Amino acid sequence: MNFTDILRFFVTDTSFKGWEETAFSWFANTLFVAIIFTVLMNILKFCIKSLAKHHNDQTWSRSKTWGFIFLGFLPIVLLLTFLWYSNDDFLKVAYVGGLVKGTLFSWLIYLFLSLIVNLVPKSWRGEL
């Protein structure tokens, strides 16, 4: 399996000239969105926790942590849908199937990175 096979997963129609560039661009967009939202959601979480007045409010339960992680799924869908719809090449090559696959890939990367961020620091280990 080479990188072209991975890119082929993200598109529906490979008959267009230059579909590899469009597929790579779509792949890069989904990866970038996942990384950006992981960073933004963790900055937001840090701000919410540091503004809490009581120590009990600074320590989140497992369900609150999971809920906050899943809250990041909605803006990822909205931004990827906007990016996909705003580029004609994505519409022609990726179709709706590429949008769905890209969104699922972005969610998986976001979830993986969020879990890593929540598991690594000692102060957050008790939350998950």
N, C-alpha and C positions, 0 to 999 in steps of 0.2 A: 504494500500500500504506500503510494507516494502522496505528495501534497496535492497534486491535481485530483486524486480520488477524494480527498477530504473536501476540496473546493466543489467538486461535482455534487457532493451531498447537499450543499447550500443553495443550489440552483435547480430549476426545473427544466429549462431549455438550454441545451449546449450547442444548438445549431447556429447561434449568432457568432459573428466574427468578434473575437476579443472577449468571449464569455469568461475566460480565466481572470482577466483584469477586474471585471465586474464582480465575479464571485469572490476574489480576494478582497476587494473593497467592501463588500457586504460582510465578509468574515471579520475584517479588521474593525468595521463599525460595531458589530455585535460584541466583539472582545473589548473594544474601547468603552462602550457603554457600560458593560458589566464592571469593569475596573473603576470607572468614574463613579458609578453609583455605590460601589462598595466603599470607596473613600468618603463620599458625601454622607452616606448613611451612618458611617462610623464617627465622622466628625459631629453629625447631628446628635448621635447617641452620647458622645462625650460631653457635648454642650448641655444636653438635658440632664445628665447625671451631675455635672459640676454645678448646675444652678439649683439642684435640689437642696432644700434646707435641712432635711433630716437624713441621718445615715440610712434609715430604712428605705428612703426614696432613692438613694444612690445605688443600692443593691437590688438588682432586678431579678425577678423569679425566672424560672426556665420558660414558662409560657409567655411572659412579657418579652423576653429576649427573642423567642421564636416568632412572636407576633410582629415585633419590630423588623426582623429580618424579612418576613413575608410581606410586610408593608412596602418594601423596596421593589417588589415585583411589578406593581402597577405603574410607577413612572418609567420602568424599563420598557414595558409594553408600549406605553404612549410615545416615548421618544423613538423607539425602533420603528413603530408604525409611521411616525412623522418622517423619519429619515428614508424609509422604504418608499413611501408615497411621494416624496419630494424629488426622487431621482428616477427618471424614465428608464434608465438601464436596469435598475433593480426591478421595476415593474415588468420589463420585457424578458429578463433572464431568470429572475428568482420567482416571479409569480407569488401567489399567496402561500404556496408550499414552502418556498424559501423564507418568507416572512415568519411562518410558524417555526420552521427548523432553526432559524437564526434567533428567534425569541427564546426558544427552549434552550439552545446552546448558551445564550447570554444568561438566562436564569440559572443554569447549572454552574457556570463560572462564578456568578455573583454569590450563589449559595455556598460553593466551595470556599471562595475567598472570605466570605462572612464567617463561616465556621472556623477557618484558620485564624482569623483575627480574634474571634471570641475564645478560642481555645489556647492560644499561645500566651498572652499576658497573664501573669499570676493574679492580678486584681480581678480578672474577668473569668477565671477558671470555674468558679462556683456557679456560674449562670447557666451553663448548658448541661 
